[in-house]
């Protein structure tokens, strides 16, 4: 198995089976796949019957290939790609891409290395070029980018809980499974 296969299997494990929590904005989910996402990918059955195989394919298509995180991974590392996928699953793919763009903007040495990116949530040529150039920053480039992405992800969850107290019940799990777990 590749690192991304392992990552998707871990996401499915952490997300667990069928859930229909009225305080979760995702609504009915299974293996972390929302009913809306399942339907958009052609699923017609009851969410309780969604298979691991279907969920795995949705994760790969929607959270690896569609947002171009696989292309980012080829230029940076599998670890960065997996971090973006994990963030995209829980926060939305555009949010994960915006976090990457924000990190690249903060790490471009006052635009001496590459121009600032529009933080638009779309991975295009400029973002991919910045990723490739960024990796020449030195031997710790991956570690620094990974840490920056994790910081933003943790802050994102803190902001959700600050805006909506009902979401605090998810906070411990988000930090444990989405931030701290990634640091291993």
Secondary structure, DSSP 8 states (H G I E B T S, - for coil): --HHHHHHHHHHHHH-SEE--TT-TT-SEETTEEHHHHHHTT--S-GGG--HHHHHHHHHIIIIITTTHHHHHHHS-HHHHHHHHHHHHHH-HHHHHHHHHHHHHHTSTTTTSS-----SS---HHHHHHHHHHGGG-TTHHHHHHHHHHHHHHHHHHHHHHH-GGGHHHHHHHIIIIIGGGG-
